């Protein structure tokens, strides 16, 4: 990719466009990410409606954003593994399973945060 070695403000601009490309790719290729965006779109307004405390709002919305962050990293791992090769390899499978476990843990954390704050 051209511009990866840019300096200063140009590097920041390039990083922004690389990030936009990443969001487009994950949106196009990862159904789980699309589902988690819908989850965010539903829960973020709900977090503002059911709480009056800004810390609780940050925890509620932040827990869902954390799920998205972990999903992005998991998708990056899966994409890199698939780039290496689609044939089954124990280590490739293990890497994908560990990434999936990270997503599950982030979802469990989000559920826990919501449950604690709502109770």
C-alpha positions in Angstrom: 0.0 0.0 0.0 1.3 3.4 -0.9 1.7 5.9 1.8 2.4 3.5 4.7 5.7 5.3 5.4 4.1 8.8 5.5 5.1 11.1 8.3 3.2 13.7 10.3 -0.3 14.7 9.4 -0.2 12.7 6.2 0.4 9.5 8.3 -2.7 10.4 10.4 -4.8 10.9 7.2 -3.6 7.6 5.8 -4.3 5.8 9.0 -7.9 7.2 8.9 -8.4 5.9 5.4 -6.9 2.5 6.2 -9.2 2.3 9.2 -12.3 3.1 7.0 -11.2 0.4 4.7 -11.0 -2.0 7.6 -14.5 -1.1 8.7 -15.8 -1.6 5.2 -14.1 -5.0 5.0 -15.4 -6.3 8.3 -18.9 -5.0 7.5 -18.9 -6.8 4.2 -17.3 -10.1 5.3 -18.3 -10.6 9.0 -21.9 -11.3 9.9 -21.1 -11.3 13.6 -19.8 -7.8 13.4 -23.0 -6.6 11.6 -25.0 -8.3 14.4 -22.9 -6.6 17.1 -23.4 -3.2 15.4 -27.2 -3.8 15.6 -26.7 -4.7 19.3 -24.9 -1.4 19.8 -27.6 0.5 17.9 -30.2 -1.0 20.2 -28.4 -0.9 23.5 -26.7 2.6 23.3 -30.0 4.5 23.3 -31.3 2.1 25.9 -28.3 2.8 28.1 -29.2 6.5 28.1 -32.8 5.9 28.7 -32.5 3.5 31.7 -29.8 5.3 33.6 -29.2 8.8 34.9 -25.6 8.2 35.9 -22.9 8.9 33.3 -20.6 6.3 34.7 -23.3 3.6 34.3 -23.9 4.8 30.7 -20.2 4.6 29.9 -20.0 1.1 31.4 -23.1 -0.1 29.5 -22.1 1.4 26.1 -18.4 0.7 26.6 -19.0 -3.0 27.3 -20.7 -3.3 23.9 -18.0 -1.3 22.2 -15.5 -3.7 23.8 -17.3 -6.6 22.1 -16.8 -4.8 18.8 -13.2 -4.2 19.4 -12.6 -7.9 20.2 -14.6 -8.9 17.2 -12.4 -6.7 15.0 -9.3 -8.3 16.4 -10.8 -11.8 16.0 -11.7 -11.0 12.4 -8.2 -9.8 11.7 -6.7 -13.0 13.1 -9.1 -15.1 11.1 -8.3 -13.2 7.9 -4.6 -13.5 8.4 -4.9 -17.3 9.1 -7.0 -17.7 6.0 -4.4 -15.8 3.9 -1.7 -18.2 5.0 -3.8 -21.2 3.8 -7.2 -22.7 3.9 -6.1 -26.2 4.6 -6.7 -27.5 8.1 -3.7 -27.0 10.5 -3.9 -27.5 14.2 -2.3 -24.2 15.1 -4.5 -22.3 12.7 -7.6 -23.9 14.2 -6.3 -23.1 17.7 -5.7 -19.4 16.8 -9.2 -19.1 15.5 -10.7 -20.9 18.5 -8.8 -18.6 20.9 -10.0 -15.5 19.0 -13.6 -16.9 19.2 -13.1 -17.5 23.0 -12.1 -13.8 23.3 -15.3 -12.7 21.6 -17.4 -15.0 23.9 -15.6 -13.6 27.0 -16.3 -10.0 25.9 -20.0 -10.9 25.3 -20.1 -12.5 28.8 -18.5 -9.4 30.3 -21.0 -7.1 28.5 -23.9 -9.3 29.8 -22.5 -9.2 33.3 -22.1 -5.4 33.2 -25.7 -4.9 32.0 -27.1 -7.4 34.5 -25.3 -5.7 37.5 -26.3 -2.2 36.5 -29.9 -3.2 35.7 -30.3 -5.1 39.0 
